[in-house]
Amino acid sequence: MGERVHVVVAAGAVDHVRVPPLSIVDGSPDVEWVEVPVSRLQPWGKRMRVPLDPASAKRNRRWARTFPLTLVLLVIALAFWTTNFLVAGYPVLGLGAETWWALRSGTQLGFLVWVVIRNRWLIGQRPARVAGHLIRFSGIPKAVAQQWAELNPESVRVLDRWVVLRRYRPRAYVISALACAVAGTGLWTLLANDGRENDLFLWLASLVLLIGALVLAFKSLPRRYIRFEPVE
């Protein structure tokens, strides 16, 4: 497959960027044009047409079609988790505590297994919005990436190594890190001293908050930025 690089597109140029008819996965000329979301966190938002080889296009369509099902399973898993705190100590639909716990745990475990299976259909070269004003494609064959840059000299950059970007100012990450640290420490202390056997998910939530505090604190460190001239 040869050397692979990162392609960075100015977000303002997404609507009129010129894309060569070569697969961004393997560089083959036999392609299907597929619309993919430019943000992984907003699959229903702005989209961009990119060329994929037939096999990758099929995987992408399968991943997109299963998005509604994933939302339904997520709502069910969250409902079971939330209901546990509302009905703790009370029978639900005539089910005993052990049966209810097994049903709730099985639902949540099933959702996690489904997410792992679904992610196998993702293509590694899918776009991702970074730093607010950039769209990044990773793992693009270098020959294909060079054609992107030649066709769009003002709005496309090719990088051999990725530059870490930050969307917000360092102060925002510092404040968020402190908030997570306080919440995580407070929840952990509460669970450790209330004298009851607490739900495992509460312990995991406190641990996630503490880990999140460390990650956000790291993000407050200064990083380099990629800038473009305004695209008309």
N, C-alpha and C positions, 0 to 999 in steps of 0.2 A: 504493500500500500504506500510505501514511501514515507517521507517526513510529514508530520502533521503540525498545524499551527493554529493560532487563534485569529479570527476575523472579527473586527469591531466596527460596527456601523453606527453612525450618529442617529439617534432616535428620530430626529426631525427629517431624516432622509428616507425613512422606511417606505413611504408611499411611492417614491420615484427612483429608488436605487435600481441600477441595472444589474441583473443577476445572470451570469453565463449559464447556458443549458448543460451543466455538468453536475452530476450528483455530488452533494456536499458530504456524502458518506464515503463513497469509494471512487469518485471522480469519473464514473462511467457516463457516456453520452446517452445511454438509454434511460430516460428519466420520465417521472410523472410529477407534474406540478401540484404541490400540496400547500394548502394554507395552514400555517401553524401560528399559535399565539406567541407574541414577542415577550410575554411575561409568564413565567412558570406559576406565579401566584395568582394570575388572572387569566385562566384558560378561555374565558368568555370575552376577553377584551380585544384590543387591537391585534390584527393578524398580518402576516407577511407570506407571500408566495415564494416557496423555495423548491428547487429540484431534488427529488429523491429517486434512487433506484427502485424498481418495482417491489423488491422484498422489503426495503425499509418503509416504503409508502404503505404497504399492507400492514406492517406492524404499527405505524403511526395511526392509521385509520382504526385499528382495533383498540388502541389505547384511548383514542378520542371517543369512540362509541361507548366505552365502559365508564366514562366519567359520571353520567347520571347515576348509574348503579353504585358507584363508589360513594357518592353523596348520600344515597339512601342508607347504605350500610353504615356510614359514619354517624348519621342521625340515630340509627337504631342502637349502635354501640354507646353513644353518648347518653341516650335515653336510659339504658340499663344502668349506666354508671351513675347518673344523676338521681334516678329513682331510688337507688340504694340508700341515699342519705335521707330521703323523704319518708321512706317506709321502714327504716331500720327498726328491728324488733317486732314488726307486725307482719302477719301472713299476707301474701299478695296472691290473689286469684286462687286461694286455697293451697298454695305451694309452701312447703316448709323452708326454713332458712337454708339448709344444705342444698336443696333443689334449686332455690333461687340463686344462691352463690354460684353453683355449677352452670346454670343457664347464663348468668351475667358474664362469668369468666369465659365461657365458650364463645359467646357472641363477640367479645372484645378480641379474643385470640383469633377467631375466624376473620375479623376485619383486618388484623395485622397480616395474616397469611395472604389475604386477598391483595393487600397493598404490595406485598413482595412479588406476588405473581404478576400483577398488572405492571409493575415497574420494569419487568423484563421486556415489555413491548416498547419501552421508551427508546428513542434513538439518542445516542450520546451527543450528536451535533445539533440538537434542538436549541433555539435561541433562548437567551436569558437577559432580562434587563438588569443592568448594573449601574450603580452611581446615579440612577435617575435619568441620565441623558445619553446612555449608551446601550446598544444591543450587541451581545457577545455570542459568537458561534465558536465552539471549541472542537478540536479534533478534525479540522478541515484539511484535506490533502493540500500540500503547499502549492502545487501547480494550479489547483482550482482557486485557492485564495489569492494568488498573484493576478489571476484574471479579474477577480472581484475588484482588486485595488486599481488595476489598469482602466477598468470601465468606470470607476467611481473615485477618481483621485482626491476629490474634496471631502468625501463622506465615509471613506472606508480606510481602515488601518489594518495591517497584518503584523502580528506579534509572534515571535518565536517563543517567548516566555511571557506568561500572564503577569500583569501589573495589578497588585491588590488595590481595589478601589473602595471608597467609603461614600455612601449616599448622603449622610448627614454630617454636621459639624461634630468635632470631638466632644463638645460639651453635652450634646444630646446622648452620646453613648455613656458618658460618665454618669449623668443623671439616671439613665435607665439601669446601668450597672448597680448603682446604689439602691435603687428601688427594688431590684431583684434580690440583692443581698439582704436587705431588711426583711422583705417578704419571706424569702427562703429560710432565713435564720429564725424569724418569728414563728413560722409554721412548724419547723423542726423542733423548736423549744416547746411549743404547745403540745405537739404529739408525744414528746418524750416525758412530759410532766403531768398529763391529764389523768394518768392511772387507768386508762382503758386500752383495750386491744383495737387499734385503729386500722383502717383499711390500708392495704399495701399501696394503693394508688395515691393516697395522701403523702406517704413517705416518698414515693417516686416524684410527686409534684414538687415537694420541697427540695429534693435533690436536683431536679431540672432547673428550678429557680436559681440555686447556688451555682450550677454549671453555667447557666445563662449569664449570671453576673460576671463570671470570669471571662466568658467570650466577649461580652459587651465592653468590659474593661480593656481587653486586648484591642478591640476595634477603635478605641479612643486614641491609640497611638497614631502618629502622622504617617500618611502613605502618599505615594505618587498618584498623579491624575493624568488621564488622557483627555486632551481638549481638541475640539474641532472649531473651524470657523463657522459662523452661522450659515445654515443652509436655507436658501430662499425657496 
